Amino acid sequence: MSMQDNLAKSTKFKVILNGMPLGFSKVSNISATMEFETVVEGGVNDRVHYLPKPRQSMDKLVLEYGIASGELTRTTLTAGYELTKGIIIMVMSDSGMVPTATYQANWGIVTKWEIDTLDATNSGLLIKKIEISHNGLTETINKIGL
């Protein structure tokens, strides 16, 4: 078995919002950031201190899915909808049974939603994008088969 066989694929994932599993075709902007500032100490010339700054903004997660006729399950995800039970994103193994990585935020709020351009000359899927601001993701990696 080669090393590449052990790498996680990005095609199988599950999303749970407010305790409810929902299907999405794409999840982007899964990241965590922290800003730092450099502090120079008087009389110390051989080093600087690198201190975290207080958080100035929230991170944003973008979820996409194709809109189905008569769909009701995701209609509550409108601007201002608060995710008090949090966000869970699980990257699944090839078997789809066990998560290889989990990303969680304990709170979020829908800050924006939009749909693709309506185009009568195109027969493609109508895609809806939802932007969720959250208070930071934590990552858990499961060591399966390594």
N, C-alpha and C positions, 0 to 999 in steps of 0.2 A: 504494500500500500504506500503510495507516494505521499509526500507532505501536502500536496495540493488536494488530495482526497479528504484530508482532515479539515480543510478550510470551510467555514460557514458560507452557505449560499444566501443571497439576499432576496430570493424569490418567495420564500415561505415565511409568513409572519402573521401574528394575531394582534389585534388592537382591542383593548378593553377601556372604555370611557365610562366613568361613573358606575363601574361595576357591571356594565353591559357589553358583551362582545359584539363588535360591529365589523363588517367587512369593508376594507379599503383596497384600492388597486395600487396605491403608492403612498409612502410616508417619506417625507424629506425633512432636512434640517434637524436630524437627531444629533444634538451636540451639547456640550457644556463649556461655558467660558467663564473666566475670572480675570479681572483686570488687576494689575499690580502697580505699585509706585515705588520708585527708588528713593531711599532716604539716606543721606550722608550724615554720619555722626562726627561731630566736631572733634578734632584731634586724632581721628582714625583715618589714615590715608591709604591703607592697603585693601579696603573693602567697602562695600555699600550694603545696606539692608534692603531687602526686597519684600515689601509688605502688601498684603491684599487690600484692595480698595473696597469700600462698601458698594454693594450692588446698585447700579444706577438704572438698570432696565431689566426686563424679563426676557428670557429666551423664547423663541417662537418655533412651533412645530407646524408643519404643513401636511395635511391629509387630503388625498384625492380619491374620488370614486366616480363611476359612471352612474348617471341618474336613470332609475328604472321607472317605468310607467306605474302610477299609483303607489309609489313608495312612501311609507310612513315612518320607518324605523329611525331615520336620521334627521327628520324634520325639526327636532328640538335643538339641533346644533346651529342655532342662529346667533348673531352677534349679541354678546352680553350673557350667554348661557354659561353658568358657572359649573365647573366639574369638581364638586366638593369631595367626591370619593376618589378622585385622582385619575391618572393616566397610566396604563401599562402597555408596553409594546414588547412582544416576545418574538425573537427570531427563532424559527423552528428548525429542527434537524431535518435531514432528507426524508426520514420516515414520517415527519409531521407530528410525532408523538411527544417529543421532549424538546423544551426550549434550550438553545445553545447560548443565548444571551437574552437578558431582560433589561429594559429601560423603564424607569418609573419616575413619576412626579406625583406628589401627594395633593396637588391642587393645580387647577388651570381655569382659563376663561376663554371662550371663543371671542376673538377680537375682530375677525373678518371672515366673510365667505363670499365667493364669487363663482360664476359659471362661465364656461367658455363662450366665445362669440357665437351668437345664433346666426347660422348661415344656411339659407335655403338651397344653396348650390352644392353643399357638402352633405354626405350621408354618414359621416362619422359619429361616434358616440358623443353625447353631451356630458362633459366632465364638470363636476363641482369640486372646488377647492375650499378647504376650511383651514383657517389659521388659528392656532391656539397658543396663547401666551401662558407660560407656566413658571413656577418658582424654582426650576432646576431639575435636571434629570440625574438619577443615580443609575449606575450600571452594575449588573451582576452577570458574570460569565460562568457558565456551567461547563466543566471539563468532561465532555462526553467522548469516549473512544480515543482519548489521547494517551 
